[in-house]
Amino acid sequence: MHLKSLSLLNYKNIESRKLDFDPRINCFVGNNGVGKTNVLDAIYHLSFGKSYFNPITSQNIKHDTDFFMLEGLYERNERDEKVAVSAKRSAKKKLSRNGKEFEKISEHIGFLPLVIISPSDNDLIREGSVVRRKFMDGVLSQTNPEYLQVLLNYNKTLSQRNALLKYFAANHTFDKDNLDIYNEQLVEFGNYLHKKRCEFIEVFSPLLIKRYNYLSQSKEIINITYQSKLHEANFAELLKDQLSKDRVLQHTSTGTHKDDLAFTINNFSIKKFGSQGQQKSFLIALKLAQFDFLVNTNQTAPIILLDDIFDKLDEHRVTQLIQLVDDAAFGQIFVSDTHKERTEKVVKSISQSYKIFNLNHE
């Protein structure tokens, strides 16, 4: 699978642009602010129906315009596939494939698998559990449509249960039978998510360790652990035990929406004890393991986006990374950088097939 061409209209700071791509490596170079990352984000948007950097649709529309339009022409399984995303202010976003609009964007997820490596990946280590859960859910959603649907159902039921708890508090009332309906649904959906996450980590962990060992020459022992109260306790019992607390807080304080991933190096938290270099290697290994998992599950090489990797890594690590992914098994790669000469030097030394777009001159 590869992206043959991309058209952008009124997307972020880009008024209008049409780009035709090399099937292997494509590099976007230029000064800060010219739109390199925005082009990468447009490619991400076509895969997931939303921006990687700003999920608020209206904020992706260029200032002083009323809509944006993205169109990508892909070659997948030896046939052309045209995917389009458009949005108007104060209107529902539209996503279509070959002219047929999806009723739900979730129906498209996984059709165009993609992995992005970006400076914002640091949030996976530095921020709270929600970021790491989103990573895990994102990988699983690209490989298992049922998982994505159950996740959406869980989140909807969770919102309804929380709204009911707020209603109870505001009206000084309580209806156990009504609450039990949501509890039963939450338990059913939550148990499924927990089971699939456990299975995911069992497969994903060896892939991560293998990738990290390659990047670090096996100098340290790293691990990823799935943390969930459902490992030790029955979900229905947890909800029952936490009911008094939930009524005071007016939201659901236990469940799979509180799960986390623990990242360790030599059995210590990588956030607290990992060096900057170790953290960078871990994050790259995490994304490469994501790539491996998607390939093994979907039998299709995801597109790889490498955003500002020279700002994230030294030149040796960048060369090592591009050398690693410049393999037929890795498919198509998109790179952004501020220095054309630096990028071309690295890519030219590794790959015979590449294309460079200087966005300063577009």
C-alpha positions in Angstrom: 0.0 0.0 0.0 1.2 3.5 -0.7 -0.1 7.1 -1.2 0.2 8.2 -4.8 -1.0 11.8 -4.4 -2.4 14.2 -2.0 -4.5 17.3 -2.4 -5.0 19.9 0.3 -7.4 22.8 0.3 -7.7 25.3 3.2 -6.1 22.9 5.6 -4.5 24.7 8.6 -2.0 27.2 7.1 -2.2 25.6 3.6 -4.4 27.3 1.1 -4.0 24.9 -1.8 -1.5 22.2 -2.7 -1.2 19.1 -4.8 1.6 16.6 -4.3 2.6 13.5 -6.2 4.7 11.0 -4.1 7.5 8.4 -4.5 6.3 5.0 -3.4 9.2 4.7 -1.0 10.6 7.8 0.7 9.2 11.4 0.6 10.8 14.3 2.5 9.2 17.7 3.3 11.8 20.4 4.0 11.5 24.0 4.7 11.5 26.7 7.5 9.4 26.4 10.6 5.8 27.4 9.9 5.7 26.6 6.1 3.4 23.6 6.7 5.7 20.5 6.8 4.0 19.0 9.8 0.6 20.0 8.4 1.1 17.9 5.3 2.0 14.9 7.5 -1.0 15.6 9.6 -3.2 15.6 6.5 -2.0 12.1 5.6 -2.7 11.0 9.2 -6.2 12.6 8.9 -7.0 10.5 5.8 -6.2 7.3 7.8 -8.1 8.2 11.0 -10.6 10.8 10.1 -9.1 13.3 12.5 -5.9 15.3 13.1 -3.1 13.8 15.2 -2.2 17.2 16.6 -5.5 18.9 17.0 -8.7 16.8 17.1 -11.0 19.8 17.1 -12.2 19.9 13.5 -13.0 23.6 13.2 -9.5 24.5 14.3 -8.1 22.6 11.2 -9.9 24.9 8.8 -7.7 27.7 7.5 -8.4 31.1 9.0 -10.9 33.2 7.1 -12.2 30.2 5.2 -15.3 28.1 5.8 -14.2 24.6 5.0 -11.2 22.3 4.3 -10.9 19.4 1.9 -8.3 16.6 1.8 -8.1 14.0 -1.0 -5.6 11.1 -1.1 -5.2 8.6 -4.0 -3.8 5.3 -2.7 -2.7 2.1 -4.3 -3.8 -0.8 -2.1 -3.9 -4.5 -3.1 -3.1 -3.4 -6.7 -6.2 -1.1 -7.0 -6.6 2.6 -6.6 -8.5 3.9 -3.6 -9.6 7.5 -3.3 -10.2 8.7 0.2 -11.5 12.2 1.0 -12.1 14.1 4.2 -14.0 17.5 4.3 -15.4 19.7 7.0 -17.4 22.9 7.1 -17.7 25.2 10.2 -20.6 24.2 12.4 -21.2 21.0 10.3 -20.5 17.4 10.6 -17.2 16.2 9.1 -17.5 13.9 6.0 -15.3 11.0 5.1 -15.6 9.0 1.9 -13.9 6.2 0.0 -14.3 6.1 -3.8 -17.1 8.6 -3.6 -19.1 6.7 -1.0 -19.6 8.5 2.3 -19.3 6.6 5.6 -22.1 6.9 8.1 -19.5 6.5 10.9 -15.9 7.4 10.6 -15.0 4.4 12.8 -16.0 2.2 9.8 -12.9 3.5 8.0 -10.3 2.9 10.8 -7.8 0.2 9.9 -8.2 0.5 6.1 -5.2 2.7 5.7 -2.8 1.6 8.6 -0.4 4.2 9.7 2.3 4.8 12.3 3.6 8.3 13.3 6.8 9.1 15.1 6.7 12.7 16.4 8.3 14.9 19.1 4.9 14.8 20.9 5.5 11.1 21.6 7.3 12.3 24.7 3.8 12.6 26.2 3.6 8.8 26.3 6.2 8.9 29.0 5.6 12.3 30.7 1.9 12.6 30.8 -0.9 10.7 32.5 -2.5 7.3 31.8 -5.0 8.6 29.3 -2.2 9.1 26.7 -0.9 5.6 27.1 -4.4 4.1 27.0 -5.1 6.0 23.7 -1.9 4.5 22.3 -3.0 1.0 23.2 -6.5 1.6 22.0 -5.3 3.1 18.8 -3.2 0.1 17.8 -6.0 -2.3 18.7 -8.6 -0.3 16.8 -6.5 -0.4 13.6 -6.5 -4.2 13.8 -9.9 -5.1 15.3 -13.1 -3.3 14.3 -15.0 -5.1 17.0 -12.6 -3.7 19.7 -13.2 -0.2 18.4 -16.9 -0.6 18.5 -16.9 -2.0 22.0 -14.6 0.9 23.1 -17.0 3.4 21.7 -19.9 1.6 23.4 -18.0 1.6 26.7 -17.3 5.3 26.5 -20.9 6.1 25.7 -22.2 4.0 28.6 -19.6 5.6 30.9 -20.8 9.0 30.0 -24.4 8.0 30.6 -23.6 6.5 34.0 -21.7 9.7 35.0 -24.6 11.8 33.8 -27.0 9.7 36.0 -24.7 10.1 39.0 -24.8 13.9 38.5 -28.6 13.8 38.2 -28.8 11.8 41.5 -26.7 14.4 43.3 -28.5 17.4 41.8 -32.0 16.1 42.6 -31.1 14.4 45.9 -32.4 11.1 44.6 -31.2 7.6 43.8 -32.5 4.8 41.6 -30.5 1.5 41.9 -32.4 -0.3 39.1 -31.6 2.5 36.6 -28.0 2.5 37.7 -27.7 -1.3 37.4 -28.7 -1.1 33.7 -25.6 0.9 33.0 -23.4 -1.2 35.4 -24.3 -4.3 33.5 -23.4 -2.8 30.1 -20.2 -1.3 31.5 -19.1 -4.6 32.9 -19.8 -6.5 29.6 -17.9 -3.9 27.5 -15.1 -3.5 30.1 -14.4 -7.2 30.5 -14.1 -7.5 26.7 -11.6 -4.5 26.5 -9.6 -5.9 29.4 -9.3 -9.4 27.8 -8.2 -7.9 24.4 -5.7 -5.6 26.1 -4.2 -8.5 28.0 -3.8 -10.4 24.8 -2.3 -7.4 23.0 0.4 -6.9 25.6 1.3 -10.5 25.5 2.1 -10.2 21.8 3.3 -6.6 21.8 5.8 -6.9 24.6 8.3 -9.2 22.8 8.1 -7.0 19.7 9.0 -3.9 21.8 11.9 -5.6 23.6 13.3 -6.8 20.3 13.2 -3.3 18.7 14.7 -1.7 21.8 17.5 -4.2 21.9 18.4 -3.4 18.3 18.4 0.4 19.0 20.4 0.2 22.2 22.6 -2.9 21.5 20.8 -4.7 24.4 22.5 -2.6 27.1 19.4 -2.4 29.3 16.4 -4.4 30.2 13.1 -2.7 29.3 9.5 -3.8 29.9 5.9 -2.8 29.3 3.2 -3.8 31.8 -0.5 -3.5 31.5 -2.0 -2.2 34.8 -5.7 -2.8 35.6 -7.7 -3.4 38.7 -9.6 -6.0 36.7 -6.5 -8.3 36.9 -7.4 -9.0 40.5 -11.0 -8.1 41.0 -14.4 -8.7 39.4 -15.6 -5.5 37.6 -19.1 -5.8 38.9 -17.8 -6.0 42.5 -15.5 -3.0 41.9 -18.5 -0.9 40.8 -20.5 -2.1 43.8 -17.6 -1.3 46.2 -17.0 2.1 44.8 -20.7 3.2 44.6 -20.6 5.5 47.7 -17.4 7.2 46.4 -18.9 7.5 42.9 -22.0 9.2 44.2 -19.9 11.8 46.1 -17.5 12.4 43.1 -20.4 12.2 40.6 -18.4 10.1 38.2 -17.2 6.5 37.8 -14.0 6.0 39.7 -13.1 2.5 38.6 -13.0 0.5 35.4 -11.0 0.0 32.2 -11.0 3.8 31.6 -8.5 4.0 34.5 -6.1 1.4 33.1 -2.5 2.3 32.4 0.7 1.0 30.8 3.9 1.0 32.9 7.2 1.6 31.1 10.3 0.4 32.9 14.1 0.2 32.3 16.1 -2.2 34.5 12.9 -2.5 36.6 12.7 1.2 37.3 10.3 3.8 35.9 11.7 5.1 32.6 10.0 8.4 33.3 12.0 8.9 36.6 15.2 7.0 35.9 15.6 6.8 32.1 18.1 9.1 30.4 17.0 11.3 27.6 18.6 9.0 25.1 17.0 5.9 26.7 13.6 7.5 26.6 14.0 8.4 22.9 15.1 4.9 22.0 12.2 3.5 24.0 9.7 5.7 22.2 11.0 4.8 18.8 11.0 1.1 19.7 7.4 1.5 20.9 6.4 2.9 17.5 8.4 0.3 15.5 6.7 -2.4 17.6 3.4 -0.8 16.7 4.4 -1.2 13.1 5.4 -4.8 13.6 2.1 -5.6 15.3 0.0 -4.0 12.5 2.0 -5.9 9.8 1.6 -9.2 11.6 -2.1 -8.7 12.2 -3.2 -6.9 8.9 -0.6 -8.3 6.5 -0.2 -4.8 5.2 2.7 -2.4 5.8 1.5 0.8 7.4 2.6 4.2 6.1 5.2 5.7 8.4 5.3 9.4 9.2 8.6 10.8 10.8 7.9 14.3 12.0 10.9 16.5 12.8 13.0 13.5 13.7 16.3 15.5 13.6 15.0 17.7 16.4 14.2 14.6 18.3 17.3 12.5 17.5 21.0 13.0 16.7 22.0 12.4 13.1 23.5 8.9 13.9 20.1 7.8 15.4 18.2 9.3 12.4 20.5 7.5 10.0 20.0 4.2 12.0 16.3 4.7 12.0 15.9 5.4 8.3 18.3 2.6 7.5 16.1 0.3 9.5 12.9 1.4 7.8 14.4 1.6 4.3 13.3 -2.0 3.6 10.6 -3.2 1.3 8.8 -4.6 4.3 8.4 -1.1 5.7 6.5 0.3 2.7 6.2 4.1 2.3 7.8 6.7 4.5 7.3 10.4 4.9 9.9 12.6 6.6 9.8 16.3 7.7 12.9 18.4 8.5 14.0 22.1 8.5 17.3 21.4 6.7 17.2 20.1 3.1 20.9 19.3 2.9 20.9 17.3 6.1 17.8 15.3 5.1 19.0 14.6 1.5 22.5 13.5 2.8 21.0 10.9 5.1 18.3 9.7 2.6 20.7 9.6 -0.4 23.2 7.5 1.5 20.5 4.9 2.2 17.9 4.9 -0.5 17.9 5.0 -4.3 14.2 5.9 -4.4 13.1 9.2 -2.8 11.6 12.6 -3.5 12.2 15.9 -1.7 9.6 18.7 -1.5 11.0 22.1 -0.5 7.9 23.8 0.9 9.7 27.1 1.0 9.4 27.2 -2.8 5.9 25.8 -3.2 
